[in-house]
Amino acid sequence: MYAIVSSGGKQYKVQKGEILRVEKISGDIGAPVSFDKILMFSDGENVNIGRPVLEDISVNGHIVEQNKAKKIIVFKYKRRKKYRRKQGHRQQYTAIKIDSILQNN
């Protein structure tokens, strides 16, 4: 059983029990999270595709970590012009453990 959810402008395939790293969502560790944009759901036999979203599926989880990702280097360079700019960036993320994928009939 899995679902495709949308969060932070990105799409993620989620299953029960897995840990998902998404763009930062406000909340404390242990706070419940539910996804409202479910794009697809599969129970192993049947596949339901939303047009654009599914209303009768709910994906619930809780926050296990609020942190920053590894640093990336942003380097701008123009040849022969003595132009160089170096900048670092650490993107904030939220780790969510998926507790349940429920089908509300």
C-alpha positions as CSV (number, residue, x, y, z in Angstrom):
1,M,0.0,0.0,0.0
2,Y,1.4,3.4,-1.0
3,A,0.3,6.9,-1.9
4,I,1.7,9.8,-3.9
5,V,1.5,13.1,-1.9
6,S,2.4,16.6,-2.7
7,S,4.2,18.9,-0.2
8,G,6.3,22.0,-0.8
9,G,5.8,21.9,-4.5
10,K,7.3,18.4,-4.8
11,Q,5.8,14.9,-5.1
12,Y,6.7,12.0,-2.8
13,K,5.9,8.3,-2.8
14,V,5.0,7.3,0.8
15,Q,4.4,4.0,2.6
16,K,3.5,3.2,6.1
17,G,6.5,3.2,8.5
18,E,8.9,5.1,6.3
19,I,10.6,8.4,7.1
20,L,10.1,11.2,4.6
21,R,12.2,14.4,4.3
22,V,10.2,17.3,3.0
23,E,10.6,21.1,2.8
24,K,10.4,22.7,6.3
25,I,6.9,22.4,7.9
26,S,6.4,24.4,11.1
27,G,5.8,22.3,14.2
28,D,7.6,20.7,17.1
29,I,9.0,17.2,17.2
30,G,6.2,14.7,17.9
31,A,3.5,17.0,16.4
32,P,1.0,15.2,14.1
33,V,1.1,16.0,10.4
34,S,-1.5,15.1,7.8
35,F,-1.2,15.6,4.0
36,D,-4.1,17.0,2.2
37,K,-2.9,16.7,-1.4
38,I,-3.0,13.0,-2.2
39,L,-2.5,12.6,-5.9
40,M,-2.6,8.8,-6.2
41,F,-3.3,5.7,-4.0
42,S,-2.6,2.0,-4.5
43,D,-3.7,-0.8,-2.2
44,G,-1.8,-3.5,-4.1
45,E,-4.7,-4.4,-6.4
46,N,-6.5,-1.2,-7.3
47,V,-5.0,2.2,-8.3
48,N,-6.9,5.4,-7.7
49,I,-5.7,8.5,-9.5
50,G,-7.0,11.9,-8.4
51,R,-8.2,14.5,-10.8
52,P,-6.4,16.6,-9.4
53,V,-6.5,15.2,-5.8
54,L,-8.2,12.3,-3.9
55,E,-10.6,13.4,-1.2
56,D,-11.3,10.0,0.5
57,I,-7.6,9.2,1.3
58,S,-5.7,10.5,4.3
59,V,-2.0,10.2,5.0
60,N,-1.0,10.8,8.6
61,G,2.3,11.0,10.4
62,H,4.3,12.8,13.0
63,I,7.5,15.0,13.0
64,V,10.6,13.2,14.1
65,E,13.3,15.8,13.1
66,Q,13.7,19.5,12.2
67,N,17.1,20.2,10.8
68,K,19.3,21.6,8.0
69,A,20.6,19.6,5.1
70,K,24.3,19.4,4.1
71,K,25.9,22.6,2.8
72,I,26.0,23.2,-0.9
73,I,28.3,25.6,-2.6
74,V,26.8,28.2,-5.1
75,F,29.6,29.4,-7.3
76,K,29.1,32.1,-10.0
77,Y,31.9,32.7,-12.5
78,K,32.4,34.7,-15.6
79,R,35.5,33.9,-17.6
80,R,38.0,36.7,-18.4
81,K,36.1,39.3,-16.3
82,K,37.5,38.7,-12.8
83,Y,34.0,37.9,-11.6
84,R,33.7,35.2,-8.9
85,R,31.1,34.8,-6.2
86,K,31.1,32.0,-3.7
87,Q,28.1,31.4,-1.4
88,G,27.0,28.5,0.8
89,H,23.5,27.3,1.5
90,R,21.9,24.9,3.9
91,Q,18.2,24.0,3.2
92,Q,15.9,23.4,6.1
93,Y,13.9,20.2,6.1
94,T,11.4,18.3,8.2
95,A,11.6,14.5,8.7
96,I,8.2,12.9,9.0
97,K,7.4,9.3,10.0
98,I,4.3,8.0,8.1
99,D,2.0,6.4,10.7
100,S,-1.0,5.5,8.5
101,I,-2.5,5.6,5.0
102,L,-6.3,5.4,5.5
103,Q,-9.1,5.0,2.9
104,N,-12.3,6.7,4.1
105,N,-15.2,5.1,2.3
